[in-house]
Amino acid sequence: MDKSEVNKDTYDRWYSTYSGTILDLKGAIERLNKNQNLAYTILENNLEYFTDMRSIYLKATTLQKREFVSQVFDNNLYYENGIYRTPAVIEIFGIKSKT
């Protein structure tokens, strides 16, 4: 065996670990590369109303509302016991939610 080669046991042991990591990273890259034009269009068209998010939401179509909510809550909004909940809010909106 050449010094630049890895034996089969070592390869088998690390292959599953690294292939899982590679799949996770590819998924993250795919999520980060998604087209966010719709969210930016909503933002640009309503920039003057940015302090009044209710008006932005009310003017949006159903698909735009869905995209807006997913952007604000980072796709972590869920419904439980009659209440909408989220484990995290995007940082810029978190400041407002604490007041």
C-alpha positions, 0 to 999 in steps of 0.5 A: 500500500502506497503512503497516499492510499487509505486502507479499506477499513478507514475509508469505510469508517469515514465515508458515511460520516463525510458523505452525510456532511456533504449532503447536508452542505449541498442542501444548505447551498441549494437553500441559500441559492434559491431565488428570492426575487419575490420577497425582494419585489414585495420589499421594494414595492412596499419599502415606504410602508416598512414600519407598517408590516400589516399594510404590506401583508394585507396588500400581498397576494396569498402566495406573496403572504406565504413567502413573506411569512416564510422569510420572516420566520425562516420557515419555522412557523407552526401551529400548536394548541390554537397558537402560532409559534416559532423557535426563531425569528430573523434577527432584524424582526426579533428586535421588534418582537421583544418590545 
